[in-house]
Amino acid sequence: MSPRFLTDADFNGRTIAGIARREPALELMTADDADLRGRPDEVVLDYAAAHGLLLLSHDYTTMPAAAIQRIKSGLAMTGLVMVPQRHRMRIVIDDVVLIWAASDADEWIGRIEYLTG
């Protein structure tokens, strides 16, 4: 099954809209959709794990450390993809659609990956 996605609260809204336009079948929920705005990283990661969602984040400051701690604690972690805030939007859209089309949700369990240019 293709991954389903959750974006954290600060994820670029234009990029989210571009992903939805490029591939309407891709399931993508925002932090606002899930009422997660302003919630701690641990709560966002809990929500993603409980709903089987691959998390997309720009938050390099705290999110990777929270995900690593979650893995070390033996808690479910359905995957984290770190996306540079200033990455070209077209590249991010292409990468997210490629992840959706070419991978299985199970491949992301316990993984933290970083998109690069």
Secondary structure, 3 states (H helix, E strand, C coil): CCCEEEECCCCCHHHHHHHHHHCCCCCEEECCCCCCCCCCHHHHHHHHHHHCEEEEECCCCCHHHHHHHHHHCCCCCCCEEECCCCCCHHHHHHHHHHHHHHCCHHHHCCCEEECCC
